[in-house]
Amino acid sequence: MKSPAQIARGLEAVTRARAAGAPTPRESGYIEAVARLFERADSLAWDTHKMLGTSALCCGALFRDAASLAGTYAQHAPYLYGEERPGEDLSKKTFECTKAMIALKLFFNLATVGEAGMAAHVERLHEIAARAHALLSARPGFECFGTPESNIVLFRRGRDSAAQDRLREQLVREGDFFITRVTVRRETWLRLVMMNPLTTEEDVRALADRIDRLSA
């Protein structure tokens, strides 16, 4: 939800960040993603429970123009609203109404560790994903679908799609590991999402070991 002045300031910040340069390709990617938001997008869906350490559900919709937000959530509810009062009435900009404010989860995380702490958390998840990709790619019988750009690694054991579904079902039933699956180009891949910063290479290796045993 940004005014024209806020959009202009955001673009100025992007310009300064580009001029300063990014120390890593990943941080350069962050800058360009923010640039696309300010330059092109009208709105953005943001799930903070994916990578910012909050429990589910914690998400939001960010709008380029405040008027778009008002139009999206326009509703006639005389049982809720009467005369206009001074201040910001957040209930008019959400479907949550009497539910707890889910944004508080993100606020408390920021208040506890700060922006630097949140950035370190995200970098840690990216690092774990990169290490998992390297480990699984080098392991006989395993194959990864491309290099992860964020915190998700797609991989498979063998190439039989039905076998991937059976492996996932057995792993989830056992309860030691939780992975999902996805269909890409009509083939099934296992989907490993890094969300816990305490995950280690040993955990990934243990997962691969278990998959090997189930595949034997």
C-alpha positions in Angstrom: 0.0 0.0 0.0 2.1 2.9 -1.3 1.5 6.5 -2.3 3.2 8.0 -5.4 5.7 9.6 -3.0 6.4 6.2 -1.4 6.9 4.6 -4.7 9.3 7.3 -5.8 11.3 6.8 -2.6 11.3 3.1 -3.1 12.7 3.5 -6.6 15.3 5.9 -5.3 16.4 3.2 -2.8 16.6 0.7 -5.6 18.8 3.1 -7.6 21.1 3.6 -4.6 21.3 -0.2 -4.0 22.2 -0.8 -7.6 24.8 1.9 -7.5 26.4 0.5 -4.3 26.5 -3.0 -5.7 25.6 -6.3 -4.1 28.3 -8.4 -2.4 26.7 -11.7 -3.6 24.6 -12.7 -6.6 21.7 -13.6 -4.2 21.6 -10.1 -2.8 21.7 -8.7 -6.3 18.7 -10.9 -7.0 16.9 -9.4 -4.0 17.5 -5.9 -5.3 16.1 -6.7 -8.7 13.1 -8.4 -7.2 12.3 -5.3 -5.2 12.9 -3.2 -8.4 10.3 -5.3 -10.3 7.8 -4.7 -7.5 8.2 -0.9 -7.6 8.5 -0.7 -11.4 5.9 -3.2 -12.6 3.7 -4.9 -10.1 0.3 -3.6 -8.9 0.3 -5.9 -5.9 2.2 -8.7 -4.3 1.1 -11.7 -2.1 3.6 -12.2 0.7 3.7 -15.4 2.8 6.0 -14.7 5.7 5.4 -18.2 7.3 7.4 -19.6 4.3 10.8 -18.0 5.2 10.6 -15.4 7.9 10.2 -17.8 10.9 6.6 -17.2 11.7 4.1 -20.0 12.3 1.3 -20.5 9.7 -0.7 -18.6 8.8 1.0 -15.3 8.4 0.7 -13.5 5.1 -0.4 -10.3 3.5 -1.1 -8.4 0.3 1.1 -5.4 -0.6 -0.4 -2.9 -3.0 1.4 -0.4 -5.2 -1.5 2.1 -4.9 -3.6 2.5 -1.7 -6.7 3.1 -3.8 -6.4 -0.5 -5.2 -6.4 -1.9 -1.7 -9.5 0.1 -0.9 -11.3 -1.2 -4.0 -10.3 -4.8 -3.4 -11.7 -4.9 0.1 -14.7 -2.6 -0.4 -17.7 -4.0 1.5 -21.1 -2.9 2.7 -21.3 -4.0 6.3 -23.5 -1.7 8.3 -23.5 -4.1 11.2 -19.7 -3.5 11.5 -19.3 0.2 10.5 -21.0 3.3 11.6 -19.7 6.9 11.6 -16.2 7.5 10.4 -13.8 8.0 13.3 -10.3 9.5 13.4 -7.4 7.2 12.8 -6.8 4.1 10.7 -9.4 1.4 10.8 -7.5 -1.8 9.8 -10.7 -3.9 9.8 -11.7 -2.2 6.5 -8.6 -3.5 4.8 -8.8 -7.2 5.6 -11.1 -10.2 5.6 -9.9 -11.1 9.1 -12.2 -8.9 11.1 -12.5 -10.5 14.6 -9.6 -12.9 14.1 -6.3 -12.3 15.7 -4.0 -10.0 13.7 -1.7 -12.4 11.9 0.7 -9.7 11.1 1.7 -9.5 14.8 3.7 -12.7 14.3 6.0 -11.0 11.9 6.1 -7.9 14.1 7.2 -9.9 17.1 9.9 -11.6 15.1 11.2 -8.3 13.9 11.1 -6.9 17.4 13.1 -9.8 18.7 15.9 -10.2 16.1 15.6 -7.1 14.0 16.0 -6.8 10.3 19.6 -8.1 10.4 18.5 -11.2 12.2 15.7 -11.8 9.7 18.1 -11.4 6.9 20.6 -13.8 8.4 17.7 -16.3 8.9 16.8 -16.1 5.1 20.4 -16.5 4.1 20.7 -19.5 6.3 17.8 -21.2 4.6 19.3 -20.4 1.2 22.6 -21.8 2.4 21.0 -25.1 3.6 19.2 -25.5 0.3 22.4 -25.0 -1.7 24.2 -27.6 0.5 21.3 -30.1 0.1 21.4 -29.6 -3.6 25.1 -30.3 -3.7 24.8 -33.4 -1.5 21.9 -34.9 -3.4 23.3 -34.1 -6.9 26.5 -35.9 -6.0 24.8 -39.0 -4.6 24.4 -42.0 -6.9 20.9 -42.7 -8.0 19.7 -39.2 -7.2 18.9 -36.3 -9.5 18.1 -32.6 -8.9 16.0 -30.4 -11.0 18.1 -27.4 -11.5 20.0 -25.3 -9.0 17.8 -23.9 -6.2 17.3 -20.1 -6.4 15.8 -19.9 -2.9 15.0 -22.4 -0.2 13.4 -25.2 -2.3 15.2 -28.3 -3.7 13.5 -30.5 -6.3 15.0 -34.0 -6.5 14.2 -37.6 -7.2 15.5 -41.1 -6.7 15.5 -42.8 -10.1 13.1 -41.6 -12.7 9.9 -43.5 -12.1 7.2 -41.0 -11.2 5.0 -43.5 -9.4 8.0 -44.6 -7.3 8.5 -40.9 -6.1 4.9 -40.8 -4.9 5.4 -44.1 -3.1 8.6 -42.9 -1.4 7.0 -39.7 -0.3 3.9 -41.5 1.1 6.1 -43.9 3.1 8.3 -41.1 4.4 5.4 -39.0 5.6 3.7 -42.0 7.2 6.9 -42.8 9.1 7.1 -39.3 10.5 10.8 -38.7 10.6 10.8 -36.5 7.5 8.2 -34.4 5.8 8.6 -33.6 2.1 6.1 -32.7 -0.6 5.9 -33.5 -4.3 5.4 -31.5 -7.5 4.7 -32.4 -11.2 7.1 -30.8 -13.7 6.8 -31.6 -17.3 4.5 -34.5 -16.5 7.1 -36.0 -14.2 7.0 -36.3 -10.4 9.8 -34.8 -8.3 10.2 -34.8 -4.6 10.2 -31.3 -3.0 12.4 -30.4 -0.1 11.5 -27.0 1.5 14.0 -25.5 3.9 12.2 -23.6 6.6 13.9 -24.7 9.9 17.3 -23.0 10.4 18.4 -25.9 12.6 18.3 -28.3 9.6 21.8 -29.6 8.8 23.6 -31.5 6.0 23.4 -34.6 8.3 19.6 -34.3 8.3 19.6 -34.3 4.5 22.1 -37.2 4.4 19.8 -39.1 6.8 16.8 -38.4 4.4 18.8 -39.7 1.4 19.9 -42.8 3.4 16.3 -43.6 4.2 15.2 -43.1 0.6 18.0 -45.5 -0.5 16.7 -48.1 1.9 13.1 -47.7 0.8 14.2 -47.9 -2.8 16.2 -51.1 -2.3 
